[in-house]
Amino acid sequence: AYSLVYYSTDQVGNVESAKHEKFTVDATPPHTRHIVEGEFLGHFLSPRTVVSLTANDNLSGIASTYFAFDQDEARAYPGKLTGDAFGNLKDGRHELHYFSHDKVGNIEDVHTFVFWFDKMPPSVEIGIRGTTYIHSDTVFVAAGGSLSRKAADEALTGETVFFQIDGKAPAILSDA
């Protein structure tokens, strides 16, 4: 912080009362960071993911924070980015660009968060290994038969397949 004292005089010796001003020079831009919450895995986000932008400026304070997806124009950050904000995004790779400026006009460099948006659920196919016989809508399986699975998710691997038989508790279907 600086303290400035100033006054004026004229040619005949009149002197005005001294005036005092205190000021701080703010030449530092703010810093903004993103926080990912909800349903996500690393950089894989779902429509149920929430992304928050938090800006800090230790001197003049934050004036505004802006964000944009991919090549869109930056717009004012409305608060947490939820499924509605992601609604127009297609499945796949995207970039979230964001930055803030403070109350004296310092603008930070644009930050970029690269993520994969995944709104499509995985799909699974179940097969029966072993001898089978189908009559009407009933499948008969010989003793020693087993279930096989083929699961797919375009974005992620390692999906889990659950099954239930006769209303019992769900169990995980393994590859074995």
C-alpha positions in Angstrom: 0.0 0.0 0.0 1.1 3.5 -0.8 0.3 6.8 0.9 0.2 9.9 -1.2 0.1 13.4 0.1 -0.5 16.3 -2.3 -1.3 20.0 -2.3 -0.9 23.2 -4.4 0.5 26.7 -4.0 0.1 29.9 -6.0 2.5 32.7 -6.8 1.6 34.8 -3.8 2.2 32.1 -1.2 -1.3 30.7 -0.7 -1.1 27.0 0.2 -4.1 24.6 0.1 -4.5 22.0 2.9 -2.7 18.8 2.2 -4.8 16.0 0.9 -4.1 12.3 1.6 -4.8 9.2 -0.5 -3.9 5.6 0.1 -3.8 3.2 -2.8 -2.6 -0.3 -3.7 -1.2 -1.3 -7.0 -2.9 -4.5 -8.3 -0.9 -5.8 -11.2 -1.6 -9.5 -10.5 -4.4 -11.4 -12.4 -6.8 -13.6 -10.5 -6.5 -17.4 -10.4 -9.3 -19.7 -11.3 -9.5 -23.4 -10.8 -12.1 -26.1 -11.6 -13.5 -28.7 -9.2 -15.3 -31.8 -10.5 -17.9 -33.5 -8.4 -20.7 -36.0 -8.8 -20.4 -39.0 -11.1 -17.1 -39.0 -13.0 -14.0 -41.1 -13.4 -10.8 -39.1 -13.9 -11.4 -37.1 -17.0 -14.6 -39.0 -18.0 -17.7 -37.0 -17.1 -21.3 -38.0 -17.2 -24.5 -35.8 -17.4 -24.6 -36.2 -13.6 -21.2 -34.5 -13.1 -21.0 -31.0 -11.6 -18.1 -28.7 -12.5 -17.5 -25.6 -10.3 -15.2 -22.8 -11.1 -13.6 -21.0 -8.1 -11.8 -17.7 -8.7 -9.5 -15.9 -6.2 -7.9 -12.5 -6.3 -6.2 -11.2 -3.1 -6.3 -7.5 -4.0 -9.1 -5.8 -5.9 -11.4 -8.9 -6.1 -13.1 -10.9 -8.8 -15.2 -8.9 -11.3 -16.3 -11.8 -13.6 -15.5 -15.4 -14.5 -16.1 -16.8 -18.0 -16.3 -20.2 -19.6 -16.7 -21.9 -23.0 -16.9 -25.4 -24.3 -14.7 -26.3 -27.2 -14.7 -23.5 -29.8 -17.8 -21.7 -28.4 -17.7 -18.0 -27.4 -16.9 -17.4 -23.8 -19.9 -16.5 -21.6 -20.4 -15.5 -18.0 -20.1 -18.3 -15.6 -23.6 -18.8 -14.1 -22.6 -21.0 -11.1 -22.1 -24.7 -11.1 -22.1 -26.4 -14.5 -24.5 -29.3 -14.4 -26.2 -31.6 -16.9 -28.0 -28.7 -18.4 -24.7 -27.0 -19.3 -23.4 -30.2 -20.8 -26.8 -31.0 -22.5 -25.7 -29.9 -26.0 -22.4 -31.8 -26.0 -22.1 -35.0 -27.9 -20.3 -38.0 -26.5 -16.6 -37.7 -26.9 -13.6 -35.4 -26.3 -14.3 -31.8 -25.2 -12.5 -28.8 -23.7 -13.7 -26.5 -21.0 -12.0 -23.1 -21.3 -12.2 -20.7 -18.4 -10.7 -17.5 -17.0 -11.5 -14.6 -14.7 -10.7 -10.9 -14.5 -10.5 -8.7 -11.5 -12.0 -5.3 -10.6 -9.1 -3.3 -12.1 -9.0 -5.2 -15.4 -6.3 -7.8 -14.8 -7.2 -10.9 -16.9 -5.7 -14.3 -16.2 -4.5 -16.6 -19.0 -7.2 -19.1 -20.2 -7.2 -22.5 -18.5 -8.2 -25.6 -20.4 -9.7 -28.8 -18.9 -9.8 -31.6 -21.4 -12.5 -34.2 -20.7 -14.4 -37.0 -22.3 -18.2 -36.6 -22.1 -20.0 -40.0 -21.8 -23.8 -39.9 -21.7 -24.4 -43.3 -23.3 -24.9 -46.3 -21.0 -22.9 -49.4 -21.8 -24.6 -52.3 -23.4 -24.4 -56.0 -22.6 -25.3 -59.3 -24.2 -25.6 -62.5 -22.3 -25.1 -65.9 -23.8 -25.4 -69.4 -22.5 -22.5 -71.8 -22.8 -23.3 -75.5 -23.0 -26.1 -77.6 -24.3 -29.5 -75.8 -24.6 -33.0 -76.5 -25.8 -35.5 -73.8 -26.4 -39.3 -74.5 -26.2 -41.7 -71.6 -26.6 -40.1 -68.9 -24.5 -38.3 -71.2 -22.1 -34.6 -72.0 -22.4 -33.5 -75.4 -21.0 -29.8 -75.6 -20.0 -27.9 -78.9 -19.4 -26.1 -79.3 -16.1 -22.7 -77.6 -16.3 -23.9 -74.8 -18.5 -22.7 -71.3 -17.8 -23.4 -67.7 -18.7 -21.1 -65.6 -20.9 -21.1 -61.9 -21.3 -20.1 -59.3 -23.9 -20.3 -55.8 -22.6 -19.3 -52.7 -24.5 -18.9 -49.0 -23.6 -17.4 -46.8 -26.3 -15.7 -44.5 -23.8 -14.7 -46.7 -20.8 -13.4 -50.2 -20.3 -13.8 -52.4 -17.2 -17.6 -52.1 -17.0 -19.4 -54.2 -14.4 -22.3 -56.5 -15.4 -24.8 -57.3 -12.7 -27.4 -60.0 -12.8 -30.3 -61.2 -10.7 -32.0 -64.6 -10.6 -35.5 -65.1 -9.2 -35.5 -61.7 -7.3 -32.4 -62.5 -5.3 -29.8 -59.8 -4.5 -27.9 -58.5 -7.6 -24.5 -60.2 -8.2 -21.6 -59.4 -10.5 -21.2 -61.6 -13.5 -17.6 -62.5 -13.9 -15.8 -63.6 -17.0 -15.0 -67.0 -15.5 
